[in-house]
Amino acid sequence: MNERAAHWLDALRTQLWPLPALAVALAVVLGVVLPALDSAVDGQLPKNVSVFLFSGGPAAARSVLQAISGSLITVTSLTFSLTVVTLQLASSQFSPRLLRTFTSDRFVHGTLALFLASFAFALTVLRSVRDETNGNTAFVPEISVTLAFALAIASVVGLVLFLAHLTREIRVETMMRKVNVETRETIDRVFPGDRPARGPEPVPASGAFLIKSISSGFLTSLDKGALLKAAKESGAVVRIDREPGSSLVQDVPFATAWPAEPGRILGHEAREKLAKDVNAAVSTGYERTNVQDVGFGFRQLVDVAARALSPGINDPTTAVHVIGHLSALLCRLAGRNPGREHVTDDDGRVRVVLSHPTLQDLLDMAMNQPRQYGAADAAVARRLLGLLHELAWCDPKGHYRTEIQDHLGRMRNAIGAGDYSGPERKNLLDTADSIGKKISS
C-alpha cells in the first residue's frame, strides 16, 4: 500500500460514520429485496423451516416491527451519548490527542452499524406489511420479520458487550497499550528492521532554491514514489526539511531543491513544476496521524504522563506506567537507525531526502516533561533512571551513549534540587552513578 492510500485509509478509519452509513444503505436494500423474496416463496417453504419463522398476522407483524424500530433508535441515542461522554473524559482526563484512538475503535463502529442497520431494516420492512382491505390480499413477510427479530436480539447482546467494552476502553492502561501498539506499527513502517545505515548527507549545491508550501496544516504523510519521480523528471535533488507531524504554513518554505548535476541550473519553469509536484506529493491535515508520524505516539504518551503529574490529578503511578511504554518504544528504535531517509534512483544516487525524528529527538521528548513535572516524586525519578538504563542496554554498540549520559546528568541535577529525604536522595544518586558506570564501561 502506498503512502497516499495509507493516508486516506487512516482518515476513514478514524471516522465514526463510514461503517454505520454503509450498514444503513445495505439494510434498506435488504429491506426492499427480502420482502419480495418472501412474496415469491410464500406458502412454499417446508414445515421444518416455516416453524422457525414469524407466524403472526399483519397487526402482530406491525407491532413487532414498530417496537424494534422504536427501541433501537433509543438505544442508538444512548450509545452515541455514552461515546461522547467517553470522548470528553479522554480529552479532559488524559489528553485531547487520544480522541483518535477512540474514534478509530472498530467495536464502536460495529455496534453503531448494528443498531442503525437493525432500525433501518425494521422500518423498511414495515412498509411491505399489508392488511386484507380494499381487495388486497393480506401479506406478512415472515422471513423479513424473523430477521428483524434476530437483529433486535443481536442488538441487545451488542449493547451489553458495548457497555463492557466501554468500561475497559476508558481505563488508562488500555489507552496506553493501544498507543503503544499503534506507535510500534508506525515505527515498523517508517523505520523497518532491515533499514540500512545512511550514507553521507547530500549538501545543497549551487543553484539551490526553497520550495514553499501551498497549504497550512500538519504534514501527515509524504509519497516517496511521487517525490522520487518529480526529482528524476526535473534532474534535481529534493530535501524535505520538515518531519511528518510538523506544522506547515502557506507560503513558508518547507523543502529545498538543487540540481543533481554540478554546474546545471534549473530554469524558472522547471522550478515551478518541481515545486508543484513536491506539494502534490505532500498530504496535510488539521491533526496529526500515525501514518508516518513516529513522534505522535510519543507525544500522546508524554501528554498522559504530564497530565497525570499535574497538581489537579496527582497520579504518579500512571506516569510511571507511561514511562515504561516510552522505554519499550525507545528500545525498539535503538537498532533501527532513526533519522533522515535517503531515497535513491536506479543508479543508486540520492534524489530525495526525507526528514524523520532522530532517537535523540524522541528521547528528549520522552524525558524532558516527565523529568520537569515529576522528578520531585522518587518513584517517577527512579523510573526515568530505569528508562536510561534500559535504553543503554538496548544500545550495546554505544551509538547513543552521549545522549544517554546527557540525560543522566540532567537527572542528577534534578535529583540534587529535589525535595527528598537524605536516604532517598542518596539512593537515587547511587542508582544514577551505577547506570553511568555501566554506560561508560
Disulfide bonds with the S-S distance in Angstrom:
none
